[in-house]
Each structure stands twice: as structure tokens, then as C-alpha cells.
Amino acid sequence: MSKKVAAIFISYFIIISFIIIVGSSLVLNYDYNTVNICYMPSDHEAALFVSNAQNQYGKENIKTEMVQFQKGGDIMIAMASGHVDVGYVGISPALSAIEKGVPIKIISGVQTEGSGIVVSNESGINSASDLVGKKIATPGDSSIQYLLLTYYLKQNGISVDDVDIIAMEVPAMNDAINTNKIDGMLTFEPYVTIASEKGAKILVNSDEILPEHPCCVVVASDKFIEKHPDKVQKILKIHENATSYINNNTSKVPSLLPDNIVRDEEIERKALSKYPFISGLDKDYEDRVMEFMNLEVELGLLKQPLSKEQIFWEG
């Protein structure tokens, strides 16, 4: 196959992939007065759900279209199309997209930590060394959970080639571990807590693997930032207000989250209390993101370092 034919094939593949991804979610509203916000079904995005439930966007006269995706990489493909304005997404897919030239910037942190390795009680896994030869699921190799697993294995002198790492949609992981189709998973909340409450075992939480690591972030397209800086500022204030509400009213938050996340409000309260929610960008947070980015380079998940100017919006 010639390089030209290969390039054409890849271009068509990307276009078709985007159509399939969007078609399997919601039809995006291309009304230019509407802010299209993408997210994943995770309580890491609780600030977005709280904002929406409390009509904080409406109070600021911001019309929104909320679009759910199952993977952060899919959100980045959607944003690369130019038709998505804002995304609540993991730091790893965001950095990978920026490296590939997707015109976005991180405008705020969302939360830190909040993931964990969960294993079946029948897996025989009691330590890192027991992961060798086992089938472990992550949301995919562009996810922060994949990085955490890769780093945890390296910390313990284990190659990723020695573990059967598979990609799986997060909502399906808990059923898979309960039926022993997988031995373990590195997933995010509330699925870590749900699994442990159902009898699985938490091998290690992500704050033990990489303390205070960044996780989800708010990203905005360069086009949206350039054309609507006032809306960006309002969205940041809304995010800040919702984050403050979560940190001060954690027990009330489950009632404001979507039904497809909250199976049991008490379990959800436990999950939400395990990790901190944050807003905005400050030097300390940006420095931690840069350290995380350098770790991705070290592990081969990014090809080259990125600068702060490439990553962050300094509004």
C-alpha cells in the first residue's frame, strides 16, 4: 500500500470513527449559541452533574448540550472535529490529544486520585507480583488508569508484557469481575467502591500508586476560547461553585447525579468521600500536571514533552 493510499485510508477511518462515536451517543446540537459539553459516566465529573442539576448554566444564560461518551479518547476525537466546545475528560487522553495537535487547552482541574486496582477474591492476587499472567482490564491505553497500571507494574519490577492487559468499557468491568471473566481491573470511582462493596478486593488505590496525581480536567477548544472568553469565565465560575458545593455537601451529592452512575446512594457517598474535588489552575496543580506529563513520556505513552503554553489556558 502506498503512503498516499494509506493516508487516505487513515483519514477516512478517523471520519467514520467520529460518525460512529457520535451516532452511538447523542446527536450533537450544532446551534452555535449552544455550548456542547462532553463527559464520561463517572462521579469524577460530579461538578458537571451538580451544575446541570442546579441549573447553574441556565442562571448564567448559557444553553448547553450534554453528550455522554464511554471513553476519554472518544471525547478527544469528537473535540478534534471542531463541533465540541468543552469536555470533562481524563488528563491522559487530554495530553495525548494535545500532542497530536488537537486544538484544545486545559482550563481547570476537576479532581485528583479516585481510581484503584480491584481484583476478584478468586483470582489469587494478593500482591503486585501476583498480577503476572493475570487478565486485568483498563478503560484503554489512552486512559489515566492504563498509565497508573503501567507505572505500578514498573514500580514493582514487572513488564506490561507479563500481564494480560485488556481494554473494556468501565460499566462492563464490574460484571466481568463478578463472573471471573477478568481477574482484576484498574478503574475509576464509583466502580472501585461498588466492586468492593459487592465482595471484590481493592489491591491498591491510585493515591498509593501516585499520590496527588491529577485525574480529570476541564478542556475547551481553542476556537471556543477565542470566540467566547466570557462564556469560558462563566463556565469556570460555575465549575468552582459546583466543586465547593460537593466538598461542603458530599452526602447530598448522590441525589444530583445521573441514575446510570448512582446504583446505591450510600455506596456513592462512600466513593465521593475518598478523593478531593478541585477547581481552577494554580502553580502547584500545573507543576503536578507537568510531572505527570513527564512520567507519560518516561513510560512511552507520550512521544515528546509538552510545554505549559501548549497545555494550559492562562485566561
DAWO-V367333 format. One record per helix or strand of 3 or more residues. SS is the DSSP state (~ for helix, > for strand). FROM is the first residue (numbers start at 1). TO is the last residue. If there is no record, write none. Layout:
BEGIN
ss | from | to
SS | FROM | TO
SS | FROM | TO
END
This chain:
BEGIN
ss | from | to
~ | 3 | 24
> | 34 | 40
~ | 43 | 53
~ | 56 | 59
> | 63 | 69
~ | 72 | 80
> | 86 | 90
~ | 91 | 99
> | 104 | 109
> | 115 | 119
~ | 128 | 131
> | 135 | 138
~ | 144 | 155
~ | 160 | 162
> | 164 | 167
~ | 170 | 178
> | 184 | 188
~ | 191 | 197
> | 201 | 205
~ | 206 | 209
> | 216 | 221
~ | 222 | 227
~ | 229 | 248
~ | 250 | 256
~ | 265 | 272
~ | 283 | 298
~ | 308 | 311
END
